[in-house]
Amino acid sequence: MSQTAADLAASVQSPPAAPHAARWTGRQLVVVLVIGTAALMVSLTQSLLVPVLSELAVDLHAGGDGIAWVLTSTLLVGAVAVPTFGRLGDLYGTRRMLLVTLGALVAGSLICALADNLTTMIVGRAVVGLSVAAVPLSISLIGVTLPREHAPAGIALISAMLGVGGALGLPLAGLIAQYADYHWLFWICVAGGILAVPGIVLLVREPVRIAKGRLDLLGAALLGGAMLALLLPLAQGESWGWTDPLTIGLLIAAVVLLVVFVLVELRLASPLVDVRTTARPALLLTNAASLCVGFALFATLIGTASYVQAPAATGYGFGQSILAGGLCMLPGGVAMLLLSPVSARLRPRTALMVGSLIIAGGFAVRIALTDSLWEVVLGATIAGAGTGIAYAAMPGLIIHAAPRGELAAANGLNALFRSVGSSLASAIGGAILAAQTITLAGHALPSLAGYRTLFVICAAAAVAAAALALFIPRHAATSDAALPE
């Protein structure tokens, strides 16, 4: 193992020696702040519209299926963009591709802010989908920009933004929905993206590129097609029907395309995804755990705000407003932000196990305690704290196991697994809550039994993530992985 690889192993696997640790410089803190702002703005877009969908439907004169495409378009484009931009970052510059994705965030949000019809809104949200790749690119960039004694903490903070943005998006959207026009949500994303770009241009240097080759267009098309075939029925299965031939056909097509993708990638000298590297236990198990944690996080979002907004007559709800429902997620978002540095002080494997078990504990609270609003907030906050620790641990495992020349692509693939986990949570959670209902004033609402079933599945997913982390090899560094000197 080279000296730089040995340094990486020490920096990622062992907590830094606090008494002799170098101080953060002002420039390093500003770099983390700027890149963190970019990641936060992008992660906000994934939950920002959930509380205002009904207002969107009225304003854009759209039905439920049309409004669903406002969310689905971002999901589908993001699924293609994340692995593609990850590989482009390795080949042509992580900083450069991050700026491109932030440009997509600004442009797409601007289109949405000016949209007055459904088609324009969907187009804008599709452009925003390109920006989803900014988060894994940010993680890769911060990992090779900061000195190795600070890189783990910076990576943990940026990674936690995935959960923080989701948790903060709901109360922010609820506040805007209650007191202002929903178009302000898009103007906030425009402003945040514009503020982040000059800081990255002026303060962040482009890392030395190690990867060689060219973009695997065939692999990108196959993986993109497979993700579209998988995520589209997961997003639309409720409206299409899970036994509909189109739903089943697309799921079968996803499996076929993934098999073809793997076979093609194994034969290429410059693949989009190095299948052999990805199949290493350290990466494979980390990605599988990411899927489980992504499932649990999204279920927290769909199982908290709507839960407390339900009428008290349901036996569990509190009849709260959209704003109050979103604010119930706020303590969890703050916990994610504050506890992400804890992950940097633990071995990533240990942090992933600890965080996952905390998530399971949070859902156990949600199952057992239902009488008071503070009990719901407590359970969601515990789950949020665990998510912050677990999410922050994953890039450390990825950086330690992936070759330096494939770092952005590996982080992109990890983010894709999280996205698939969230999509599965949306599909499975939606199906459970739709199947177990009670009727009030002629309307079917999810029952307490339905929510508890969802929470049991989430707790099991979190325990599965902890179990997977237990089998991640302790010493799985590659010979060419390295953090900056």
Buried (B, 14 or more C-beta within 10 A) or exposed (E): BEEBBEBBBEBBBEEBEEEEEEEBEEEBEBBBBBBBBBBBBBBBBBBBBBBBBEBBBEBBEBEEEBBBBBBBBBBBBBBBBBBBBBBBBBBBBBBEBBBBBBBBBBBBBBBBBEBEEBEBBBBBBBBBBBBBBBBBBBBBBBBBBBBBBBBBBBBBBBBBBBBBBBBBBBBBBBBBBEEEEBBBBBBBBBEBBBEBBEBBEEBBEBBEBBBEEEBBEBBBBBBBBBBBBBBBBBBBBBEBEEEBEEBBEBBEBBEEBBEBBBEBBEEBEBBBBBBEBBEBEBBBBBBBBBBBBBBBBBBBBBBBBBBBBBBEEBEBBBEBBBBBBBBBBBBBBBBBBEBBBBBBBBBBBBBBBBBBBBBBBBBBBBBEEBEEEEBBBBBBBBBBBBBBBBBBBBBBBBBBBBBBBBBBBBBBBBBBBBBBBBBBBBBBBBBBBEEBBBEEEEEEBBBBBBBBBBBBBBBBBBBBBBBBBBEBBEEBBBEBBBBBE
